[in-house]
Amino acid sequence: MLINSKALRAGLIGIFCWFGLSVGAHAQTTTVRVGAYENTPKVQIGENGKISGIFGDLLYEIAEREGWEIQVVPCRWSDCLTLLAAGQIDLMPDVALTESRNQELVFNELPVLYSWSQLYSKDAKVLKTLLELDGLRVAVLRDSVQENYLNTIALNFGIHVELVPVGTFDEGFAAVLGKRADVVAVNHFYGDKRSRELGFEATPVMFQPSRLFFAAAPNPEAAQLVGRIDRWLADWREASDSPYQEVMKNWGVYAPDQEEALSKWLLPGLLAVLLLAILSVAALRHQVKKKSRALLESEQRSNTILNSVEAFIFIKDEQLKYRYANKKVCELVGETEQSIIGKSDFDVFETKTAEHLRERDLRVIKFGERVVDEESSRTIKGEQRQFLSVKIPLRDADERIYGLCGIATDITEHIEIQEQLNQLAYYDSVTGLANRKLVMQQLEHAVASYRRTGYEGAVLAIDLIDFTLINDTLGHAFGDKLLATIAERLEAIIDETDCAARLGSDDFVLVLEDLGPDRNEAILSARRLATEVVRLIEQPVDLGSRFHTTAACIGISMFSDSDNGAAELIKNADLALTEAKALGSGSVRLFNPEMQQSISRRLHLEDALRSAIEESALQLYLQPQVDVNGVVTGGELLLRWQDEEFGQVPPAEFIPVAESSGLIVPLGNWVIEQACQLLQKWSADGQLSKLQLAINISPRQFRQATFVEYVESCMARHQVPHGKLELEITENMLIDNIDMTVKRMSKLGEIGVRFSLDDFGTGYASLAYLKRLPIYQLKIDQSFVRDVLTDMNDAVIIETIVGLGQSLRLEVVAEGVETAAQAEALRDLGCEKFQGFYFGRPQPVDYWVDQLSTSLQVAKSTDE
């Protein structure tokens, strides 16, 4: 449809003024206070102050029958949760049930919806697995299940993911558009809709399936509300014509195909309209001449006004062709007011700019949105400008959108000035690093993140030795060059999420975030980095006319050393730095003396473990595995270590030491050798030859290039029977180079090695991986077994794993069975193999060999 540009031009001043208007609305006082946030299509807040969406419509249906009056309390997601827990609101829709929330809030029993989360990206960034999030920034709703889940996934997978907390899902999409995040995590209901509107791509990575409920405040009055909600949901979900079903259909949860057929009266009606139009033309023709002169005068006045304002004003039709542009727009793109008519943005801007403008314009044309955006535009001539634009839909008398009107303000100079001021205010002029003001802000933010997530961090205070001699002997120009070189080395060694700063003279600071939840491991990481920094600084620096070698001392303060914020952490690091200087050039000192003792124990423990491995001083224990009849089918080898100095060292302490130091490889190889020797001996025994033997394999050990060859050689030397050696791997190993994992497991499977997936259900295992890998057994993690009698969710998980195993023809073993009641419950859930104290405690191998040589039937423990 062509636009009458003269008529529009005459009325454009009124549209231009419309942009400054806003409409307010207020909700009426009610008896049920409902916290609501925008999460289309599940929850929406209308201009009248009422909530709609799936949950909102259902709530009003129930409220009408219960005699409730709804008071809407708009709030952000995390604020809504806080208000609900404090009892300042009564009810909150669209809440996923988690263990922590279940402790604080009251939920209705019947889920309203089943949802999942998905990652959405821009610029064709496609992710296939969660492992590919390593090094990326993910915008995620603050205090949401997505944030908690991704934190856990990052910890379990050993990947570094920077979570960018946002208050709303729209802020998450905006963070990606603003280059502050790479992908955004959103529930699929809201994400699918907004991604289409914003031109995002839905990645194949889906996670965190959730059941969505109404949540109530933890008080008796509010708890009654969810009980009444369950009553209506129970009735409505069974009826095909109930309000529940209607709400689901209205919001597209169910999407029945609809066909629009042309009315048989359409053609006659059109002919009648045409005839009426022809008759009307004759009657109106004489009025046109009368109005033309007035319209021309109005148009001239409009042009004068629109061409005199310091704004870029334009109109486009449905095909996004220009129908009007004022003088500022024409000057920008090098067109006249006549030549630009009928052209598109692809005719006057570079392709990338035109595509960006088209995406925003389509939101106005197709969805009737009012779009406010900061646009970076480059013309065909190469001129780059930054605009703040506002675009609104133009509608005819029938409310049909026939075009859009836009007003843009050039903010290029403003942005440049802001960037210059920001550089001066927050960055050091010599090195380009953050200054004291910025690093204090960054440190406060990092400490807040640590208090929320528990992930440790550190502050490193760095001082150059004898730096003043450079300025005194060679001059400040050489001193500045030395400082700039040191700054480049510091930035190169830290992660993108960390911060390097110069506080003055030769004083530098590093702020390290996300060093992990374990304090001792975090300290070791900070100390290793500090040692590497010392080595980097000691490398010669080219000052032009000569090479100069300097040195440094470093003081370290951990986030957990202080409860008083950034200033005290800097002070603690400086105190540690003072002690480091007293020890001499190249020294590194921790602030907390007790921490130093802990680190010394860790290093001493590592030395003792190395000696124990070299001397074969560790012991092998065996714990039996039994079938449903109590017959032993095999056993798992477990390591034990009794040290002369440290006493009995639990595996939970020395295994992490072995992992981080690399000792896990020789230790694991020793266990494989011992297992093959045992199986060779057992093969000659009538009873023991029936048993299988399982050992745990470390991911670091599995990734060794010689791992497959080593296992092959051990089995060949000891003539291990086919199918008797079992290697237990974890779910996390499956996503680390899946092609290499499949190849190695398949090769070992060909020589008779069987694989068991340990701790199943606690990590991440795609069904596609399970189908590709030669796995024969799933081991249910003992955390589910422990609460199977008291936690219905754990029982459901176990039943699901058993069903999955049966579907894939895999054995399922429940580990950690300690009581007869647990064993009976597991049998009822379909489990047929067991391991745990109830059937036999870990004992030295010789003990179990004596017990099982005559009979494979074990006496069950009576300990409850």
Long-range contacts (C-beta under 8 A, 24 or more apart in sequence): 1-317, 1-318, 1-402, 2-317, 2-323, 3-315, 3-317, 3-323, 3-324, 3-394, 3-402, 3-403, 5-315, 5-323, 5-324, 5-341, 6-295, 6-299, 7-295, 8-315, 8-323, 8-324, 8-394, 9-299, 9-302, 9-303, 9-306, 9-324, 10-295, 10-298, 10-299, 10-302, 11-302, 12-302, 12-306, 12-313, 12-315, 12-324, 12-405, 13-302, 13-305, 13-306, 15-392, 15-394, 15-405, 16-306, 16-309, 16-313, 16-407, 18-392, 19-390, 19-392, 19-407, 23-47, 25-49, 27-71, 27-72, 28-69, 28-71, 29-71, 30-68, 30-69, 30-70, 30-71, 30-72, 31-68, 31-69, 31-71, 32-63, 32-68, 32-69, 32-70, 32-71, 32-90, 32-91, 32-225, 33-71, 33-73, 33-88, 33-89, 33-90, 33-91, 34-59, 34-70, 34-71, 34-72, 34-73, 34-89, 34-90, 34-91, 34-92, 34-93, 35-73, 35-75, 35-79, 35-80, 35-83, 35-84, 35-89, 35-91, 35-92, 36-72, 36-73, 36-74, 36-75, 36-80, 36-92, 36-93, 37-74, 37-75, 37-76, 37-77, 37-80, 37-168, 38-168, 38-169, 38-170, 39-77, 39-94, 39-169, 39-187, 39-189, 39-190, 40-189, 40-190, 40-193, 40-194, 41-189, 41-190, 41-193, 41-251, 41-252, 41-253, 42-93, 42-94, 42-113, 42-187, 42-189, 42-190, 42-212, 43-93, 43-94, 45-72, 45-74, 51-93, 53-251, 54-112, 54-113, 54-247, 54-248, 54-251, 54-253, 55-93, 55-94, 55-112, 55-212, 55-214, 56-93, 57-247, 57-250, 57-251, 58-112, 58-233, 58-243, 58-244, 58-247, 59-91, 59-93, 59-214, 59-229, 61-232, 61-243, 61-247, 62-228, 62-229, 62-232, 65-232, 66-228, 76-142, 76-167, 76-168, 77-141, 77-142, 77-143, 77-144, 77-167, 77-168, 78-141, 78-142, 78-143, 78-144, 78-167, 81-143, 84-215, 84-216, 84-217, 85-217, 85-218, 86-217, 87-217, 87-218, 87-219, 87-222, 88-217, 89-217, 90-216, 90-217, 90-221, 90-222, 90-225, 91-214, 91-215, 91-216, 91-217, 91-222, 91-225, 91-226, 92-214, 92-215, 92-216, 93-214, 93-215, 94-212, 95-212, 95-213, 95-214, 95-215, 96-145, 96-210, 96-211, 96-212, 96-213, 97-210, 97-211, 97-213, 98-145, 98-148, 101-215, 104-218, 105-215, 105-216, 105-217, 105-218, 106-215, 106-216, 106-217, 106-218, 106-222, 106-223, 106-226, 107-213, 107-214, 107-215, 107-216, 107-226, 108-213, 108-214, 108-216, 108-226, 108-227, 108-229, 108-230, 108-233, 109-226, 109-230, 110-213, 110-230, 110-233, 110-234, 110-237, 111-211, 111-212, 111-213, 112-212, 112-213, 112-214, 112-233, 113-189, 113-211, 113-212, 113-253, 114-209, 114-210, 114-211, 114-212, 115-187, 115-188, 115-189, 115-209, 115-210, 115-211, 115-212, 116-187, 116-188, 116-206, 116-207, 116-208, 116-209, 116-210, 117-145, 117-146, 117-149, 117-185, 117-186, 117-187, 117-188, 117-206, 117-207, 117-208, 117-210, 118-185, 118-186, 118-187, 118-188, 118-191, 118-192, 118-202, 118-203, 118-205, 118-206, 118-207, 119-183, 119-184, 119-185, 119-202, 119-203, 119-205, 120-173, 120-176, 120-183, 120-184, 120-186, 120-191, 120-194, 120-195, 120-200, 120-201, 120-202, 120-203, 121-176, 121-182, 121-183, 121-184, 121-200, 121-201, 121-203, 122-176, 122-177, 122-198, 122-199, 122-200, 122-201, 124-201, 125-182, 125-183, 125-201, 125-203, 126-201, 126-203, 126-204, 127-183, 127-203, 127-204, 127-205, 128-203, 128-204, 128-205, 129-205, 129-735, 129-738, 129-766, 130-157, 130-159, 130-205, 130-207, 130-735, 130-764, 131-157, 131-159, 131-735, 131-736, 133-159, 133-161, 133-183, 134-159, 134-160, 134-161, 135-159, 135-160, 135-496, 136-161, 136-162, 136-182, 136-183, 137-161, 137-162, 137-163, 137-164, 137-180, 137-181, 137-182, 137-183, 138-162, 138-163, 138-164, 138-181, 138-182, 138-183, 138-184, 138-185, 139-164, 139-166, 139-171, 139-172, 139-173, 139-175, 139-176, 139-180, 139-181, 139-183, 139-184, 139-185, 140-164, 140-165, 140-166, 140-172, 140-184, 140-185, 141-165, 141-166, 141-167, 141-168, 141-169, 141-172, 141-185, 141-186, 142-166, 142-167, 145-208, 145-210, 146-185, 146-186, 146-187, 146-208, 147-185, 149-207, 149-208, 150-185, 151-453, 153-207, 153-764, 155-516, 155-517, 156-732, 156-762, 156-763, 156-764, 157-732, 157-735, 157-764, 158-732, 160-495, 160-497, 160-514, 162-496, 162-497, 162-514, 169-194, 170-194, 173-198, 173-200, 176-200, 197-363, 197-367, 197-369, 198-359, 198-363, 199-359, 310-409, 311-407, 311-408, 311-409, 312-387, 312-389, 312-406, 312-407, 312-408, 312-409, 312-410, 313-405, 313-406, 313-407, 313-408, 314-405, 314-406, 315-394, 315-403, 315-404, 315-405, 315-406, 316-361, 316-403, 316-404, 316-406, 317-402, 317-403, 318-365, 318-401, 318-402, 318-403, 319-344, 320-344, 320-345, 320-358, 320-361, 320-362, 320-365, 323-403, 332-379, 332-383, 332-385, 333-379, 333-380, 334-379, 334-380, 334-381, 348-379, 348-380, 349-377, 349-378, 349-379, 349-380, 350-378, 350-379, 350-380, 350-382, 352-378, 353-377, 353-378, 353-379, 360-389, 360-391, 361-391, 361-404, 364-391, 364-392, 364-393, 364-401, 364-404, 365-393, 365-401, 365-403, 365-404, 368-393, 368-395, 368-401, 369-393, 374-411, 375-408, 384-412, 385-410, 385-412, 386-410, 386-411, 386-412, 386-415, 387-411, 428-501, 428-502, 430-480, 430-483, 430-484, 430-502, 431-483, 431-484, 431-486, 431-487, 431-502, 432-484, 432-487, 433-487, 433-490, 433-491, 433-500, 433-501, 433-502, 433-508, 434-499, 434-500, 434-501, 434-502, 435-501, 435-502, 435-503, 436-501, 436-503, 436-504, 438-499, 438-501, 439-499, 439-501, 439-503, 439-509, 439-511, 440-566, 440-567, 440-570, 442-499, 442-501, 442-511, 443-499, 443-511, 443-566, 443-569, 443-570, 444-565, 444-566, 446-499, 446-511, 446-513, 446-559, 447-559, 447-565, 447-566, 447-569, 449-513, 449-514, 450-513, 450-559, 450-560, 454-517, 455-513, 455-514, 455-515, 455-516, 455-517, 456-515, 456-516, 456-517, 456-518, 456-519, 456-522, 456-523, 456-558, 456-559, 456-560, 457-511, 457-512, 457-513, 457-514, 457-515, 457-522, 457-558, 457-559, 458-511, 458-512, 458-515, 458-522, 458-523, 458-526, 458-556, 458-557, 458-558, 458-559, 459-509, 459-510, 459-511, 459-512, 459-556, 459-557, 459-559, 459-569, 459-570, 459-572, 459-573, 460-509, 460-510, 460-512, 460-526, 460-529, 460-530, 460-533, 460-554, 460-555, 460-556, 460-573, 461-507, 461-508, 461-509, 461-554, 461-555, 461-556, 461-557, 461-570, 461-573, 461-574, 461-576, 461-577, 462-490, 462-507, 462-508, 462-509, 462-510, 462-533, 462-537, 462-552, 462-553, 462-554, 462-577, 463-506, 463-507, 463-508, 463-552, 463-553, 463-554, 463-577, 463-581, 464-506, 464-508, 464-537, 464-550, 464-551, 464-552, 465-550, 465-551, 465-552, 465-553, 465-585, 466-550, 467-505, 467-506, 467-550, 468-506, 470-548, 470-550, 474-543, 478-543, 478-544, 478-548, 481-541, 481-543, 481-544, 482-541, 482-543, 482-548, 482-550, 485-541, 485-542, 486-537, 486-541, 486-550, 489-533, 489-536, 489-537, 489-539, 490-533, 490-536, 493-529, 493-532, 493-533, 493-536, 494-529, 509-570, 509-573, 518-656, 519-558, 519-560, 520-598, 520-599, 520-602, 521-656, 521-660, 522-558, 523-556, 523-558, 523-590, 523-595, 523-598, 523-599, 524-599, 524-602, 524-660, 526-556, 526-558, 527-556, 527-588, 527-590, 527-599, 530-554, 530-556, 530-588, 531-588, 534-586, 534-588, 538-586, 551-585, 551-586, 552-585, 552-586, 553-577, 553-580, 553-581, 553-583, 553-584, 553-585, 553-586, 553-587, 553-588, 553-589, 554-580, 554-587, 554-588, 554-589, 555-579, 555-580, 555-588, 555-589, 555-590, 555-591, 556-588, 556-589, 556-590, 556-591, 557-591, 558-590, 558-591, 558-592, 558-595, 561-591, 561-592, 561-595, 602-657, 604-645, 605-646, 605-649, 605-653, 605-654, 605-657, 606-657, 606-661, 606-663, 608-643, 608-645, 608-646, 609-641, 609-654, 609-657, 609-658, 609-661, 609-663, 610-661, 610-663, 612-641, 612-643, 613-663, 613-666, 613-667, 613-670, 616-670, 617-641, 617-643, 618-667, 618-670, 619-844, 620-671, 620-674, 620-844, 620-845, 621-842, 621-843, 621-844, 621-845, 622-842, 622-843, 622-844, 622-845, 622-847, 622-848, 623-835, 623-840, 623-841, 623-842, 623-843, 624-835, 624-839, 624-840, 624-848, 624-852, 624-858, 625-694, 625-813, 625-833, 625-834, 625-835, 625-839, 626-833, 626-834, 626-835, 626-839, 626-840, 626-858, 627-832, 627-833, 627-834, 628-827, 628-832, 628-833, 628-834, 630-839, 630-857, 630-858, 630-860, 631-856, 631-857, 632-691, 632-852, 632-856, 632-857, 632-858, 633-690, 633-691, 633-692, 633-833, 633-856, 634-691, 634-692, 634-693, 634-694, 634-726, 635-691, 635-692, 635-693, 635-694, 635-848, 636-693, 636-694, 636-695, 636-696, 636-728, 636-835, 637-671, 637-674, 637-675, 637-693, 637-694, 637-695, 637-845, 638-842, 639-667, 639-671, 640-842, 658-698, 659-698, 659-700, 662-700, 664-698, 664-700, 664-701, 665-698, 665-700, 665-701, 665-704, 668-697, 668-698, 668-701, 669-701, 669-710, 671-695, 672-710, 672-711, 672-714, 673-714, 675-725, 676-714, 676-715, 676-717, 676-718, 676-720, 676-725, 677-718, 678-845, 679-718, 679-720, 679-721, 679-724, 679-725, 680-718, 680-719, 680-720, 682-724, 683-719, 683-721, 683-724, 685-853, 687-852, 687-853, 687-854, 687-855, 687-856, 688-849, 688-852, 688-853, 689-721, 690-856, 691-724, 691-852, 691-856, 692-723, 692-724, 692-725, 692-726, 692-754, 693-724, 693-725, 693-726, 694-726, 694-727, 694-728, 694-756, 695-725, 695-726, 695-727, 695-728, 696-728, 696-758, 697-727, 697-728, 697-729, 699-729, 699-730, 699-732, 699-733, 699-736, 702-729, 702-733, 702-741, 702-744, 703-736, 703-737, 703-740, 707-744, 708-744, 708-747, 708-748, 711-748, 711-751, 711-753, 712-748, 712-751, 715-751, 715-752, 715-753, 720-752, 721-752, 722-751, 722-752, 723-752, 723-754, 724-752, 725-752, 725-753, 725-754, 726-753, 726-754, 726-755, 726-756, 726-777, 727-753, 727-754, 727-755, 727-756, 728-755, 728-756, 728-757, 728-758, 728-779, 729-755, 729-756, 729-757, 729-758, 730-757, 730-758, 730-759, 730-763, 731-757, 731-759, 731-760, 731-762, 731-763, 731-764, 731-765, 732-763, 732-764, 734-764, 734-765, 734-766, 734-769, 734-773, 735-764, 735-766, 735-769, 738-769, 738-772, 741-773, 742-772, 742-773, 745-773, 745-774, 745-775, 746-774, 749-774, 756-813, 760-801, 761-797, 761-801, 770-808, 770-810, 771-808, 775-810, 776-810, 776-811, 777-810, 777-811, 777-812, 777-813, 778-804, 778-805, 778-810, 778-811, 778-812, 778-813, 779-812, 779-813, 779-814, 779-815, 779-835, 780-812, 780-813, 780-814, 780-815, 780-831, 781-815, 781-816, 782-815, 782-816, 782-836, 783-816, 785-814, 785-815, 785-816, 785-817, 785-822, 785-826, 785-836, 786-816, 786-818, 788-822, 788-825, 788-826, 788-829, 789-821, 789-822, 789-825, 795-825, 795-829, 798-826, 798-829, 798-831, 799-829, 799-830, 802-829, 802-830, 802-831, 803-830, 806-830, 818-863, 819-863, 819-864, 820-860, 820-864, 821-864, 823-860, 837-861, 837-863, 838-863
